[in-house]
Amino acid sequence: MALIVQKYGGTSVGSPERISKVAEKVAKSYREGNQIVVVVSAMSGETNRLLNLAAEVSDRPSLREMDVLLSTGEQVTIALLCMALHQAGMKAISYTGGQVHILTDNVHSKARIKNIDGKKIRSDLEAGSIVVVAGFQGMDESGNITTLGRGGSDTTAVALAAALKASECQIYTDVDGVYTTDPRMVSDARRLKTITYEEMLELASLGAKVLQIRSVEFASKFKVPLRVLSSFEEGEGTLITSEDKNMEQALISGIAFNKDEAKLTLVGVPDQPGVAHRILGPIGRANIEVDMIIQNVGVDNTTDFTFTVHRNDYVQAMEVLENVRQELGAASIAGDEKIVKLSLVGVGMRSHAGIASTMFETLANEGINIRMISTSEIKISVVIDEKYLELGVRALHSTFELDQISA
C-alpha cells in the first residue's frame, strides 16, 4: 500500500464543481489501494478577496492578524473537500496546519517549517480515512497562526510527504507537467517525463512558474519524488527526482526566461579594492536583491560596474545609485528597463562542451545582441533586449532540438 500526498492549487479547487471533481480524483486513487493525504490551497481569488478586505479596514494591518485572516481561505477549502468526499462515500477528515502540528518559526507572512508531528495523520490513515490538510499555514511555538508565503501550499505538501515518508508527492495544477519552455510562446514545446531537482530549481529560480522554489528545495533535501500533474486531464505528468546515472540526459532540459529584469550601470567608477562593496552595500541595505553582476576591466584607473535588479526595484535602485555615484565621484549612471534574462538549463552541460558557443552563435544569427552573461555548472543565462525574447526562445528551442524530446 502506497502513501501518496496530493496537492491541489487554487484553480483546481476554484468552485464547488471543481472541488467535487477533485473529490472524485482523490476517491479513485484511494480505491486503487493507496493511503491519501490531500493538501489544498484557498479557492482561486479568495486570498486576493481577503487582502482587499484587510485594506478596507487598515492601511497597515499587523502581519500576525494578516496570517489569521489569510489562513481562513484554506480552512474553507478543506471543509468543502471533506464534504464532497463524504458525498462520494469516502471516510475523510480535515485539519488546519496547526491541528496537525506543522511547527514553524515566528516570521509572520513568510514562516519556515521547523517540524511536523505526523502521529495524528498516520493514525487516521491506518483507520482508513483520507486526511485533508490546509496548505500554506502552520503554527509557531507560542500558538500563533503563521503562513508560509505565496505558493506555500506546495511546501506544505512536500514537507508532509517527507515527514510521512510518502511514496510520492503529487502536485496537481492547471498544467500537465514541466515543459521545455512556455508552450504559449513555443507551440512545439514538449512535456518532460523526468527532470532532476537541480534542473527544476534552476528553472524555477529563472522564471518558470510551475513550482515554488522552496518546495523543490525541500523535496531535494529529503529526496521526496515530486510529480507535477494536471487537475483537468489524465496523464503521467513530470517526475522530479534525483539524477540517475542510468538516465539518458538531454543536453538541455529547458529554456526559462524572466521579463522582470532591469539593468543599471555605474560608469567611470574608481578601479580600486572595495568598490563593489561600496556600490552594492547601499543597494542591499535598501532591501533590493541583485541578480547578475559584471565589472569591466579597468581603463585609465576607472571601470564600469553593471548589475540587474527586479524591475519593480528599478526606480529605487537608481536613486540609491545616484548617491553612490556622488560619493565615489563616478562619471554617470545608465539604466535599462527593457531587458529580459534568457536561460538554458540542463545537467547534460556537465559532460558536453560547446553549448555556450552554440547558444551565442544561434543568437548572433538572429541579430540578437547579448548584454550580459552568467553561467553555472548546469545553466547559461544571458541578458538581451526585451523585444527579442520570443525570437530568441524559439531559435534556441529549435537549435537544441527540444521539440524532439518525447513527451
C-alpha positions as a Markdown table, in Angstrom:
| # | Residue | x | y | z |
|---|---|---|---|---|
| 1 | Met | 0.0 | 0.0 | 0.0 |
| 2 | Ala | 1.5 | 3.3 | -1.1 |
| 3 | Leu | 1.1 | 6.5 | 0.9 |
| 4 | Ile | 0.6 | 9.4 | -1.5 |
| 5 | Val | 0.4 | 13.2 | -0.8 |
| 6 | Gln | -1.7 | 15.1 | -3.3 |
| 7 | Lys | -1.7 | 18.9 | -3.5 |
| 8 | Tyr | -4.4 | 20.9 | -5.4 |
| 9 | Gly | -3.9 | 24.6 | -6.1 |
| 10 | Gly | -6.5 | 27.4 | -6.1 |
| 11 | Thr | -7.5 | 26.9 | -9.7 |
| 12 | Ser | -8.1 | 23.2 | -9.1 |
| 13 | Val | -10.5 | 23.9 | -6.2 |
| 14 | Gly | -11.8 | 27.2 | -7.7 |
| 15 | Ser | -15.6 | 26.3 | -7.5 |
| 16 | Pro | -17.9 | 23.8 | -5.8 |
| 17 | Glu | -18.0 | 21.9 | -9.1 |
| 18 | Arg | -14.2 | 21.7 | -9.3 |
| 19 | Ile | -14.0 | 20.6 | -5.6 |
| 20 | Ser | -16.4 | 17.7 | -6.4 |
| 21 | Lys | -14.1 | 16.8 | -9.4 |
| 22 | Val | -11.1 | 16.8 | -7.1 |
| 23 | Ala | -13.0 | 14.5 | -4.7 |
| 24 | Glu | -13.6 | 12.1 | -7.5 |
| 25 | Lys | -9.9 | 12.1 | -8.4 |
| 26 | Val | -8.9 | 11.5 | -4.7 |
| 27 | Ala | -11.5 | 8.8 | -4.3 |
| 28 | Lys | -10.3 | 7.0 | -7.4 |
| 29 | Ser | -6.7 | 7.0 | -6.1 |
| 30 | Tyr | -7.9 | 5.7 | -2.7 |
| 31 | Arg | -9.9 | 2.9 | -4.3 |
| 32 | Glu | -6.7 | 1.8 | -6.1 |
| 33 | Gly | -5.3 | 0.9 | -2.7 |
| 34 | Asn | -3.4 | 4.0 | -1.7 |
| 35 | Gln | -3.4 | 5.9 | 1.6 |
| 36 | Ile | -4.1 | 9.5 | 0.7 |
| 37 | Val | -3.2 | 12.8 | 2.3 |
| 38 | Val | -4.6 | 15.9 | 0.4 |
| 39 | Val | -3.2 | 19.4 | 0.8 |
| 40 | Val | -5.3 | 22.2 | -0.7 |
| 41 | Ser | -4.9 | 25.9 | -1.3 |
| 42 | Ala | -7.6 | 28.6 | -0.9 |
| 43 | Met | -10.1 | 28.7 | -3.8 |
| 44 | Ser | -8.8 | 30.9 | -6.6 |
| 45 | Gly | -9.4 | 34.6 | -5.9 |
| 46 | Glu | -10.1 | 34.0 | -2.2 |
| 47 | Thr | -6.7 | 35.2 | -1.0 |
| 48 | Asn | -7.0 | 38.4 | -3.0 |
| 49 | Arg | -10.5 | 38.9 | -1.7 |
| 50 | Leu | -9.2 | 38.7 | 1.9 |
| 51 | Leu | -6.3 | 41.0 | 1.1 |
| 52 | Asn | -8.8 | 43.6 | -0.2 |
| 53 | Leu | -10.9 | 43.2 | 3.0 |
| 54 | Ala | -7.9 | 44.0 | 5.1 |
| 55 | Ala | -7.1 | 47.0 | 3.0 |
| 56 | Glu | -10.6 | 48.4 | 3.6 |
| 57 | Val | -10.1 | 48.5 | 7.4 |
| 58 | Ser | -6.4 | 49.2 | 7.8 |
| 59 | Asp | -3.7 | 50.8 | 5.7 |
| 60 | Arg | -1.0 | 48.9 | 7.7 |
| 61 | Pro | -2.5 | 45.7 | 9.2 |
| 62 | Ser | -0.3 | 43.7 | 11.5 |
| 63 | Leu | 1.4 | 40.7 | 10.0 |
| 64 | Arg | 0.1 | 38.5 | 12.8 |
| 65 | Glu | -3.5 | 39.4 | 12.1 |
| 66 | Met | -3.0 | 39.1 | 8.4 |
| 67 | Asp | -1.9 | 35.5 | 8.9 |
| 68 | Val | -5.0 | 34.8 | 11.0 |
| 69 | Leu | -7.1 | 36.3 | 8.2 |
| 70 | Leu | -5.4 | 34.6 | 5.2 |
| 71 | Ser | -5.3 | 31.2 | 6.8 |
| 72 | Thr | -9.1 | 31.1 | 6.7 |
| 73 | Gly | -9.1 | 30.7 | 2.9 |
| 74 | Glu | -7.6 | 27.1 | 3.1 |
| 75 | Gln | -9.9 | 26.3 | 6.0 |
| 76 | Val | -12.9 | 26.8 | 3.8 |
| 77 | Thr | -11.5 | 24.5 | 1.1 |
| 78 | Ile | -10.6 | 21.6 | 3.5 |
| 79 | Ala | -14.1 | 21.6 | 4.9 |
| 80 | Leu | -15.8 | 21.6 | 1.5 |
| 81 | Leu | -13.5 | 18.9 | 0.1 |
| 82 | Cys | -14.2 | 16.7 | 3.0 |
| 83 | Met | -18.0 | 17.2 | 2.5 |
| 84 | Ala | -17.5 | 16.3 | -1.2 |
| 85 | Leu | -15.6 | 13.2 | -0.2 |
| 86 | His | -18.3 | 12.2 | 2.2 |
| 87 | Gln | -20.8 | 12.6 | -0.6 |
| 88 | Ala | -18.7 | 10.2 | -2.7 |
| 89 | Gly | -18.9 | 7.6 | 0.1 |
| 90 | Met | -15.4 | 8.2 | 1.4 |
| 91 | Lys | -14.2 | 8.5 | 5.0 |
| 92 | Ala | -12.4 | 11.8 | 5.3 |
| 93 | Ile | -11.3 | 14.3 | 8.0 |
| 94 | Ser | -9.9 | 17.8 | 7.6 |
| 95 | Tyr | -7.2 | 19.6 | 9.6 |
| 96 | Thr | -5.7 | 23.1 | 9.7 |
| 97 | Gly | -1.9 | 23.3 | 9.7 |
| 98 | Gly | -1.9 | 23.9 | 13.5 |
| 99 | Gln | -4.1 | 20.9 | 14.2 |
| 100 | Val | -1.6 | 18.5 | 12.7 |
| 101 | His | 1.3 | 20.3 | 14.4 |
| 102 | Ile | 3.1 | 21.9 | 11.4 |
| 103 | Leu | 5.5 | 23.8 | 13.6 |
| 104 | Thr | 7.1 | 26.9 | 12.0 |
| 105 | Asp | 9.3 | 29.8 | 13.1 |
| 106 | Asn | 7.6 | 33.0 | 14.2 |
| 107 | Val | 8.2 | 35.1 | 11.0 |
| 108 | His | 4.7 | 36.1 | 10.0 |
| 109 | Ser | 3.7 | 36.1 | 6.3 |
| 110 | Lys | 6.8 | 34.1 | 5.3 |
| 111 | Ala | 7.3 | 31.5 | 8.0 |
| 112 | Arg | 9.5 | 28.4 | 7.5 |
| 113 | Ile | 8.6 | 24.9 | 8.6 |
| 114 | Lys | 10.7 | 23.6 | 11.5 |
| 115 | Asn | 9.0 | 20.3 | 12.3 |
| 116 | Ile | 5.9 | 18.2 | 11.6 |
| 117 | Asp | 4.4 | 15.6 | 14.0 |
| 118 | Gly | 2.8 | 13.0 | 11.8 |
| 119 | Lys | 1.2 | 10.8 | 14.5 |
| 120 | Lys | -2.3 | 12.1 | 14.2 |
| 121 | Ile | -2.3 | 11.8 | 10.4 |
| 122 | Arg | -0.8 | 8.3 | 10.5 |
| 123 | Ser | -3.5 | 7.2 | 13.0 |
| 124 | Asp | -6.2 | 8.5 | 10.7 |
| 125 | Leu | -4.7 | 6.8 | 7.7 |
| 126 | Glu | -4.5 | 3.5 | 9.5 |
| 127 | Ala | -8.2 | 3.9 | 10.4 |
| 128 | Gly | -9.0 | 4.1 | 6.7 |
| 129 | Ser | -9.5 | 7.9 | 6.4 |
| 130 | Ile | -8.5 | 10.3 | 3.7 |
| 131 | Val | -6.8 | 13.2 | 5.5 |
| 132 | Val | -7.3 | 16.7 | 4.1 |
| 133 | Val | -4.8 | 19.3 | 5.4 |
| 134 | Ala | -4.8 | 23.1 | 4.8 |
| 135 | Gly | -1.8 | 24.2 | 2.9 |
| 136 | Phe | 0.2 | 27.5 | 3.3 |
| 137 | Gln | -0.1 | 27.6 | 7.1 |
| 138 | Gly | 1.3 | 26.4 | 10.4 |
| 139 | Met | 1.7 | 27.4 | 14.0 |
| 140 | Asp | 4.7 | 28.8 | 15.9 |
| 141 | Glu | 5.8 | 27.7 | 19.4 |
| 142 | Ser | 3.6 | 30.3 | 21.0 |
| 143 | Gly | 0.5 | 29.0 | 19.3 |
| 144 | Asn | 0.2 | 31.8 | 16.8 |
| 145 | Ile | -1.1 | 31.0 | 13.3 |
| 146 | Thr | 1.6 | 31.6 | 10.6 |
| 147 | Thr | 1.6 | 31.5 | 6.8 |
| 148 | Leu | 4.4 | 30.3 | 4.5 |
| 149 | Gly | 4.2 | 32.9 | 1.8 |
| 150 | Arg | 2.7 | 32.8 | -1.7 |
| 151 | Gly | 2.8 | 29.3 | -3.1 |
| 152 | Gly | 3.3 | 27.9 | 0.4 |
| 153 | Ser | 0.9 | 25.0 | -0.2 |
| 154 | Asp | 3.4 | 23.3 | -2.4 |
| 155 | Thr | 5.9 | 23.5 | 0.5 |
| 156 | Thr | 3.3 | 22.1 | 3.0 |
| 157 | Ala | 2.7 | 19.1 | 0.7 |
| 158 | Val | 6.3 | 18.3 | 0.2 |
| 159 | Ala | 7.1 | 18.7 | 3.9 |
| 160 | Leu | 4.2 | 16.4 | 4.8 |
| 161 | Ala | 5.4 | 13.9 | 2.2 |
| 162 | Ala | 8.9 | 14.0 | 3.8 |
| 163 | Ala | 7.6 | 13.7 | 7.4 |
| 164 | Leu | 5.3 | 10.7 | 6.5 |
| 165 | Lys | 7.9 | 9.1 | 4.2 |
| 166 | Ala | 5.4 | 9.1 | 1.3 |
| 167 | Ser | 6.0 | 7.2 | -1.9 |
| 168 | Glu | 5.3 | 10.3 | -3.9 |
| 169 | Cys | 4.1 | 13.9 | -3.6 |
| 170 | Gln | 1.8 | 14.8 | -6.5 |
| 171 | Ile | 1.3 | 18.5 | -7.3 |
| 172 | Tyr | -1.9 | 18.9 | -9.3 |
| 173 | Thr | -2.2 | 22.2 | -11.1 |
| 174 | Asp | -3.5 | 23.8 | -14.3 |
| 175 | Val | -0.7 | 22.5 | -16.4 |
| 176 | Asp | 0.0 | 18.8 | -17.2 |
| 177 | Gly | 3.7 | 18.9 | -16.3 |
| 178 | Val | 7.0 | 20.7 | -16.8 |
| 179 | Tyr | 7.7 | 21.8 | -20.4 |
| 180 | Thr | 10.9 | 22.5 | -22.3 |
| 181 | Thr | 9.7 | 26.1 | -22.3 |
| 182 | Asp | 6.5 | 28.1 | -22.1 |
| 183 | Pro | 4.1 | 26.4 | -24.6 |
| 184 | Arg | 2.3 | 29.7 | -25.0 |
| 185 | Met | 5.4 | 31.1 | -26.7 |
| 186 | Val | 6.6 | 28.0 | -28.5 |
| 187 | Ser | 3.9 | 25.7 | -29.8 |
| 188 | Asp | 6.4 | 22.8 | -30.2 |
| 189 | Ala | 7.4 | 22.8 | -26.5 |
| 190 | Arg | 7.4 | 19.3 | -25.1 |
| 191 | Arg | 6.4 | 18.0 | -21.7 |
| 192 | Leu | 9.3 | 16.3 | -19.9 |
| 193 | Lys | 8.8 | 12.8 | -18.5 |
| 194 | Thr | 11.5 | 13.4 | -15.8 |
| 195 | Ile | 13.7 | 16.3 | -14.6 |
| 196 | Thr | 16.2 | 16.5 | -11.8 |
| 197 | Tyr | 15.7 | 18.5 | -8.6 |
| 198 | Glu | 18.7 | 20.6 | -9.7 |
| 199 | Glu | 17.3 | 21.4 | -13.1 |
| 200 | Met | 13.9 | 22.2 | -11.6 |
| 201 | Leu | 15.4 | 24.5 | -9.0 |
| 202 | Glu | 17.3 | 26.4 | -11.7 |
| 203 | Leu | 14.2 | 26.7 | -13.9 |
| 204 | Ala | 12.0 | 27.8 | -11.0 |
| 205 | Ser | 14.6 | 30.5 | -10.0 |
| 206 | Leu | 15.0 | 31.7 | -13.5 |
| 207 | Gly | 11.3 | 32.4 | -14.2 |
| 208 | Ala | 9.4 | 29.1 | -14.6 |
| 209 | Lys | 6.3 | 29.4 | -12.5 |
| 210 | Val | 5.3 | 25.7 | -12.2 |
| 211 | Leu | 6.5 | 25.1 | -8.6 |
| 212 | Gln | 7.5 | 27.3 | -5.7 |
| 213 | Ile | 11.3 | 27.2 | -5.2 |
| 214 | Arg | 11.1 | 26.3 | -1.5 |
| 215 | Ser | 9.1 | 23.2 | -2.2 |
| 216 | Val | 11.7 | 21.9 | -4.7 |
| 217 | Glu | 14.5 | 22.7 | -2.2 |
| 218 | Phe | 12.5 | 20.7 | 0.4 |
| 219 | Ala | 11.9 | 17.8 | -2.0 |
| 220 | Ser | 15.6 | 17.7 | -2.9 |
| 221 | Lys | 16.8 | 17.8 | 0.7 |
| 222 | Phe | 14.6 | 14.9 | 1.8 |
| 223 | Lys | 14.6 | 13.0 | -1.6 |
| 224 | Val | 10.8 | 13.2 | -2.0 |
| 225 | Pro | 9.8 | 12.1 | -5.5 |
| 226 | Leu | 7.7 | 15.0 | -6.8 |
| 227 | Arg | 5.3 | 14.8 | -9.7 |
| 228 | Val | 3.5 | 17.6 | -11.5 |
| 229 | Leu | 0.1 | 16.7 | -12.9 |
| 230 | Ser | -3.0 | 18.3 | -14.4 |
| 231 | Ser | -6.2 | 18.5 | -12.3 |
| 232 | Phe | -8.2 | 18.7 | -15.5 |
| 233 | Glu | -6.8 | 15.9 | -17.7 |
| 234 | Glu | -5.3 | 12.5 | -17.3 |
| 235 | Gly | -1.6 | 11.9 | -17.8 |
| 236 | Glu | 1.6 | 10.8 | -16.1 |
| 237 | Gly | 2.9 | 14.4 | -15.7 |
| 238 | Thr | 6.5 | 15.1 | -15.0 |
| 239 | Leu | 8.5 | 13.3 | -12.3 |
| 240 | Ile | 11.1 | 15.5 | -10.4 |
| 241 | Thr | 13.7 | 13.3 | -8.8 |
| 242 | Ser | 17.4 | 12.7 | -8.1 |
| 243 | Glu | 19.8 | 12.5 | -11.0 |
| 244 | Asp | 20.0 | 8.8 | -12.2 |
| 245 | Lys | 23.3 | 7.8 | -13.8 |
| 246 | Asn | 21.4 | 5.4 | -16.0 |
| 247 | Met | 19.0 | 8.1 | -17.2 |
| 248 | Glu | 19.6 | 9.3 | -20.7 |
| 249 | Gln | 20.0 | 13.0 | -20.3 |
| 250 | Ala | 19.4 | 15.6 | -23.0 |
| 251 | Leu | 22.0 | 18.3 | -23.3 |
| 252 | Ile | 19.4 | 20.9 | -22.4 |
| 253 | Ser | 16.2 | 20.2 | -20.5 |
| 254 | Gly | 14.5 | 23.6 | -20.7 |
| 255 | Ile | 14.6 | 27.2 | -21.5 |
| 256 | Ala | 13.5 | 29.7 | -18.9 |
| 257 | Phe | 13.0 | 33.4 | -19.1 |
| 258 | Asn | 12.4 | 36.3 | -16.8 |
| 259 | Lys | 10.7 | 39.5 | -18.0 |
| 260 | Asp | 11.0 | 41.3 | -14.6 |
| 261 | Glu | 14.6 | 42.4 | -15.0 |
| 262 | Ala | 16.2 | 45.8 | -15.2 |
| 263 | Lys | 19.8 | 46.7 | -15.7 |
| 264 | Leu | 21.9 | 49.5 | -14.1 |
| 265 | Thr | 25.4 | 50.6 | -14.9 |
| 266 | Leu | 27.7 | 52.9 | -12.9 |
| 267 | Val | 30.1 | 54.4 | -15.4 |
| 268 | Gly | 33.6 | 55.6 | -14.6 |
| 269 | Val | 34.0 | 54.1 | -11.1 |
| 270 | Pro | 37.4 | 54.3 | -9.5 |
| 271 | Asp | 39.2 | 51.0 | -10.1 |
| 272 | Gln | 40.2 | 50.1 | -6.5 |
| 273 | Pro | 39.7 | 47.5 | -3.9 |
| 274 | Gly | 36.3 | 47.6 | -2.1 |
| 275 | Val | 34.5 | 49.5 | -4.7 |
| 276 | Ala | 32.0 | 46.6 | -5.3 |
| 277 | His | 31.0 | 46.6 | -1.7 |
| 278 | Arg | 30.7 | 50.4 | -1.7 |
| 279 | Ile | 28.2 | 50.1 | -4.6 |
| 280 | Leu | 26.2 | 47.0 | -3.6 |
| 281 | Gly | 26.3 | 47.7 | 0.2 |
| 282 | Pro | 23.7 | 50.6 | 0.0 |
| 283 | Ile | 21.7 | 48.6 | -2.5 |
| 284 | Gly | 21.4 | 45.7 | -0.1 |
| 285 | Arg | 20.6 | 47.9 | 2.8 |
| 286 | Ala | 17.7 | 49.2 | 0.7 |
| 287 | Asn | 16.4 | 45.6 | 0.6 |
| 288 | Ile | 16.9 | 45.4 | -3.2 |
| 289 | Glu | 18.0 | 42.0 | -4.4 |
| 290 | Val | 20.8 | 41.9 | -7.0 |
| 291 | Asp | 20.8 | 39.2 | -9.7 |
| 292 | Met | 23.6 | 39.3 | -12.3 |
| 293 | Ile | 26.8 | 41.4 | -11.8 |
| 294 | Ile | 29.5 | 42.4 | -14.3 |
| 295 | Gln | 32.6 | 44.6 | -13.6 |
| 296 | Asn | 34.6 | 45.5 | -16.7 |
| 297 | Val | 38.4 | 45.6 | -17.0 |
| 298 | Gly | 39.7 | 48.9 | -15.7 |
| 299 | Val | 40.9 | 51.5 | -18.1 |
| 300 | Asp | 42.6 | 54.8 | -17.0 |
| 301 | Asn | 42.1 | 53.7 | -13.4 |
| 302 | Thr | 38.3 | 53.5 | -13.8 |
| 303 | Thr | 35.8 | 50.8 | -14.5 |
| 304 | Asp | 32.1 | 50.3 | -15.3 |
| 305 | Phe | 30.0 | 48.3 | -12.9 |
| 306 | Thr | 26.8 | 46.7 | -14.1 |
| 307 | Phe | 24.1 | 44.7 | -12.2 |
| 308 | Thr | 20.5 | 43.7 | -12.6 |
| 309 | Val | 17.6 | 44.0 | -10.2 |
| 310 | His | 13.8 | 43.2 | -10.3 |
| 311 | Arg | 12.0 | 45.7 | -12.5 |
| 312 | Asn | 9.9 | 46.9 | -9.5 |
| 313 | Asp | 13.0 | 48.0 | -7.7 |
| 314 | Tyr | 14.5 | 49.9 | -10.7 |
| 315 | Val | 13.5 | 53.4 | -9.7 |
| 316 | Gln | 14.6 | 53.0 | -6.1 |
| 317 | Ala | 17.9 | 51.4 | -7.2 |
| 318 | Met | 18.6 | 54.4 | -9.5 |
| 319 | Glu | 18.0 | 56.8 | -6.5 |
| 320 | Val | 20.4 | 54.8 | -4.3 |
| 321 | Leu | 22.9 | 54.6 | -7.1 |
| 322 | Glu | 22.9 | 58.4 | -7.6 |
| 323 | Asn | 24.0 | 58.9 | -4.0 |
| 324 | Val | 26.8 | 56.2 | -4.6 |
| 325 | Arg | 27.8 | 58.0 | -7.8 |
| 326 | Gln | 28.3 | 61.2 | -6.0 |
| 327 | Glu | 30.3 | 59.6 | -3.1 |
| 328 | Leu | 32.6 | 57.7 | -5.5 |
| 329 | Gly | 32.9 | 60.5 | -8.0 |
| 330 | Ala | 31.8 | 58.2 | -10.8 |
| 331 | Ala | 31.1 | 59.7 | -14.2 |
| 332 | Ser | 27.4 | 58.8 | -14.8 |
| 333 | Ile | 24.6 | 56.2 | -14.4 |
| 334 | Ala | 23.0 | 54.3 | -17.2 |
| 335 | Gly | 19.8 | 52.2 | -16.9 |
| 336 | Asp | 17.6 | 50.0 | -19.0 |
| 337 | Glu | 14.2 | 48.6 | -18.1 |
| 338 | Lys | 13.6 | 46.9 | -21.5 |
| 339 | Ile | 15.7 | 43.8 | -20.9 |
| 340 | Val | 15.0 | 40.2 | -20.2 |
| 341 | Lys | 17.0 | 37.2 | -18.9 |
| 342 | Leu | 17.0 | 34.1 | -21.1 |
| 343 | Ser | 18.5 | 30.9 | -19.7 |
| 344 | Leu | 19.4 | 27.4 | -20.9 |
| 345 | Val | 19.2 | 24.7 | -18.2 |
| 346 | Gly | 20.4 | 21.1 | -18.3 |
| 347 | Val | 22.6 | 18.6 | -16.4 |
| 348 | Gly | 23.9 | 17.5 | -19.8 |
| 349 | Met | 26.1 | 20.6 | -19.7 |
| 350 | Arg | 28.4 | 18.9 | -17.2 |
| 351 | Ser | 29.7 | 16.5 | -19.8 |
| 352 | His | 29.4 | 18.3 | -23.0 |
| 353 | Ala | 31.5 | 21.3 | -24.2 |
| 354 | Gly | 30.4 | 23.9 | -26.7 |
| 355 | Ile | 26.9 | 24.5 | -25.5 |
| 356 | Ala | 27.6 | 28.2 | -24.7 |
| 357 | Ser | 29.2 | 28.8 | -28.1 |
| 358 | Thr | 26.2 | 27.2 | -29.8 |
| 359 | Met | 23.9 | 29.4 | -27.8 |
| 360 | Phe | 25.8 | 32.5 | -28.7 |
| 361 | Glu | 26.1 | 31.6 | -32.4 |
| 362 | Thr | 22.3 | 31.0 | -32.5 |
| 363 | Leu | 21.5 | 34.4 | -31.0 |
| 364 | Ala | 24.0 | 36.1 | -33.3 |
| 365 | Asn | 22.5 | 34.5 | -36.4 |
| 366 | Glu | 19.2 | 36.1 | -35.3 |
| 367 | Gly | 20.8 | 39.5 | -34.9 |
| 368 | Ile | 20.3 | 39.4 | -31.1 |
| 369 | Asn | 23.0 | 41.2 | -29.1 |
| 370 | Ile | 24.0 | 39.8 | -25.7 |
| 371 | Arg | 24.3 | 42.4 | -22.9 |
| 372 | Met | 25.4 | 40.2 | -20.0 |
| 373 | Ile | 26.3 | 36.5 | -19.5 |
| 374 | Ser | 26.2 | 34.4 | -16.3 |
| 375 | Thr | 26.9 | 30.7 | -16.0 |
| 376 | Ser | 26.8 | 27.8 | -13.5 |
| 377 | Glu | 27.5 | 24.1 | -13.9 |
| 378 | Ile | 24.1 | 23.4 | -15.4 |
| 379 | Lys | 22.9 | 26.8 | -16.6 |
| 380 | Ile | 23.8 | 29.6 | -19.0 |
| 381 | Ser | 21.9 | 32.9 | -18.7 |
| 382 | Val | 22.1 | 35.9 | -21.0 |
| 383 | Val | 20.5 | 39.4 | -20.8 |
| 384 | Ile | 19.1 | 40.6 | -24.1 |
| 385 | Asp | 16.7 | 43.3 | -25.3 |
| 386 | Glu | 13.1 | 42.6 | -24.4 |
| 387 | Lys | 11.9 | 42.9 | -28.0 |
| 388 | Tyr | 14.0 | 39.8 | -29.0 |
| 389 | Leu | 12.7 | 37.5 | -26.3 |
| 390 | Glu | 10.3 | 35.4 | -28.4 |
| 391 | Leu | 12.7 | 35.2 | -31.3 |
| 392 | Gly | 15.5 | 34.1 | -29.0 |
| 393 | Val | 13.5 | 31.4 | -27.2 |
| 394 | Arg | 12.2 | 29.9 | -30.4 |
| 395 | Ala | 15.6 | 29.9 | -32.1 |
| 396 | Leu | 17.3 | 28.2 | -29.1 |
| 397 | His | 14.4 | 25.7 | -28.8 |
| 398 | Ser | 14.9 | 24.7 | -32.4 |
| 399 | Thr | 18.8 | 24.7 | -32.3 |
| 400 | Phe | 18.9 | 22.4 | -29.3 |
| 401 | Glu | 16.1 | 20.2 | -30.8 |
| 402 | Leu | 13.9 | 20.4 | -27.7 |
| 403 | Asp | 10.9 | 19.8 | -29.9 |
| 404 | Gln | 12.3 | 16.3 | -30.4 |
| 405 | Ile | 12.1 | 15.3 | -26.8 |
| 406 | Ser | 9.5 | 12.5 | -26.4 |
| 407 | Ala | 6.6 | 13.5 | -24.1 |
